[in-house]
Amino acid sequence: MTSPRKHPSPPFSNPAKPTARTEEQNDPWTSWEPGGCMGADSGVDLIHMAAADSSVRLRVLGRHRPGETPYNDYLDAELTVASGFATGRLKFSLSPEDLDAWSVALDKLAAGRGIYWLRNPEIRIDLDRQFSESVPIVTVADDESVSSVSVWMDVGQGWIDDLRDRFDLVRRTWLIKGGTSSRPRIHWR
């Protein structure tokens, strides 16, 4: 048995705290209040950043499949990137180690450093420091389609805190400590 995706490593968002979304807000091409996220029944946004005509969203959809094998610790996810020039959507899976790496990446972003997270798709966040406040530049690269897109995200202050809040919400939504999974530390609901 192989892992649900070519594997492994984290993401970002807007200043508002995650809130429940309406049905209209579920459409990735519909404009909606920054900082919104899906309800637990249809997914939770781990990353959502929107500015002008660009957005980046990584939505965790739920467990890959029920059961107690190592592959059941994976969470299905969907990454959507939209800009005035290009739009793309990728489906893949996240492991507990991916989420651990996202936590480390958030610490690096808070320290003012850029990050690389995941392998395929690769998510890179660089910081443009030419303004009084650093502006994230998000690049998503997909090896399978041999394509990438970069978007400059003028999201204002608090975007790293918002990403942390989203990360905590994903952990609270699907994480169960202990259990009988072959991963001794954790398994997902």
C-alpha positions in Angstrom: 0.0 0.0 0.0 1.4 3.5 -0.8 0.7 6.8 0.7 -2.2 8.9 -0.7 0.2 11.3 -2.3 3.8 11.8 -3.3 5.0 12.9 0.0 5.6 15.4 2.4 5.6 19.6 4.4 2.8 24.5 5.8 0.5 27.6 4.7 -1.1 31.2 5.8 -4.1 33.5 5.9 -5.9 36.8 6.8 -6.3 38.7 10.1 -9.8 37.7 11.0 -10.4 34.7 13.2 -11.9 31.6 11.4 -15.7 31.7 11.4 -18.5 29.5 9.9 -19.2 30.1 6.2 -22.4 30.3 4.3 -23.2 28.1 1.3 -22.3 31.0 -1.1 -18.9 31.3 0.6 -18.2 27.6 -0.2 -17.7 28.6 -3.8 -13.9 29.4 -4.2 -14.7 32.0 -6.8 -17.2 33.9 -4.7 -15.8 36.9 -2.8 -16.3 36.6 0.9 -15.0 38.0 4.2 -11.3 37.3 4.7 -10.6 34.9 7.5 -13.7 32.7 6.9 -13.5 28.9 7.0 -15.6 25.9 6.3 -17.7 24.2 9.0 -16.3 20.9 10.2 -18.8 19.0 8.1 -17.5 20.3 4.8 -13.9 21.2 5.7 -11.7 23.7 7.5 -9.4 26.2 5.9 -5.9 25.7 7.1 -4.8 28.6 4.8 -6.9 31.4 3.4 -5.3 34.6 2.1 -7.1 37.0 -0.1 -6.1 40.4 -1.5 -7.5 42.3 -4.5 -7.9 39.7 -7.3 -5.7 37.0 -5.8 -6.3 34.3 -3.2 -4.7 31.2 -1.8 -6.7 28.6 0.1 -5.8 25.2 1.5 -9.0 23.5 2.8 -8.7 20.4 4.9 -11.7 18.2 3.8 -11.5 15.4 6.4 -9.9 12.0 7.0 -8.6 10.1 3.9 -10.4 6.9 5.0 -11.6 5.3 8.2 -9.6 2.6 10.0 -6.5 2.0 12.0 -3.6 1.8 9.5 -0.9 4.4 9.1 -2.7 5.6 6.0 -5.8 6.6 8.0 -3.9 9.4 9.6 -3.9 11.3 6.4 -6.3 14.2 5.8 -7.7 15.0 2.4 -7.1 18.6 1.3 -7.7 20.9 -1.6 -5.4 23.8 -2.6 -6.9 26.6 -4.6 -4.9 29.5 -6.0 -6.5 32.3 -8.0 -5.0 35.5 -9.5 -5.9 37.9 -12.3 -3.7 35.8 -14.5 -4.1 32.1 -13.5 -6.3 29.8 -11.5 -5.6 26.3 -10.3 -6.9 23.6 -7.9 -5.1 20.6 -6.6 -6.3 17.7 -4.4 -3.8 15.8 -2.2 -3.4 14.5 1.4 -1.7 15.8 4.5 0.0 13.7 7.1 0.4 14.5 10.8 4.1 15.2 10.0 3.0 17.7 7.4 1.0 19.6 10.1 3.9 19.4 12.5 6.1 20.9 9.7 3.4 23.7 9.2 3.7 24.6 12.9 7.5 25.0 12.5 7.0 27.0 9.3 4.6 29.4 11.1 7.3 30.0 13.7 9.8 30.8 10.9 7.3 33.2 9.3 6.7 34.9 12.7 10.5 35.3 12.9 10.5 37.1 9.5 11.9 34.3 7.4 10.4 32.7 4.3 9.4 29.1 4.2 9.0 26.0 2.0 6.3 23.6 2.9 5.3 20.3 1.4 7.0 18.6 -1.6 4.2 18.2 -4.1 2.5 20.5 -4.2 5.2 22.8 -2.9 4.1 25.9 -1.0 6.6 28.6 -0.6 6.0 31.9 1.2 8.6 34.6 0.8 8.4 38.0 2.5 8.6 41.2 0.4 10.2 43.7 2.8 10.3 46.8 0.6 7.3 48.3 2.5 6.9 49.2 6.2 5.2 45.8 6.8 6.4 42.6 5.1 4.0 41.4 2.4 3.8 37.6 1.7 4.5 36.3 -1.8 3.0 32.8 -2.1 4.2 30.4 -4.7 2.6 27.1 -5.3 4.4 24.6 -7.6 3.0 21.3 -8.9 5.6 18.8 -10.2 3.0 16.7 -11.9 1.7 19.5 -14.1 5.1 21.2 -14.3 3.5 24.5 -13.4 3.7 27.1 -10.7 2.0 30.3 -9.8 3.1 33.1 -7.5 0.8 35.7 -5.9 1.7 38.8 -4.0 -0.7 39.0 -1.0 -1.2 42.4 0.6 -3.2 41.0 3.5 -2.3 43.6 6.1 -1.3 42.9 9.7 -2.2 39.7 11.7 -2.0 37.2 8.9 0.4 35.0 10.7 -1.8 34.9 13.8 -4.7 34.0 11.6 -2.7 31.1 10.1 -2.0 29.9 13.6 -5.7 30.1 14.5 -6.6 28.1 11.5 -3.9 25.5 12.3 -5.3 25.2 15.8 -8.8 24.8 14.4 -7.7 22.0 12.1 -6.0 20.2 15.0 -9.1 20.6 17.2 -11.4 19.4 14.4 -9.7 16.2 13.5 -7.0 15.3 16.1 -7.5 12.7 18.8 -4.6 12.1 21.2 -3.8 8.5 22.0 -5.9 5.8 20.4 -4.9 2.6 18.6 -3.4 4.0 15.4 0.0 2.7 14.3 1.1 6.3 14.9 1.6 6.1 18.7 1.1 9.9 19.3 -2.1 10.8 17.5 -4.7 9.8 15.0 -7.5 11.7 13.3 -11.3 11.6 14.0 
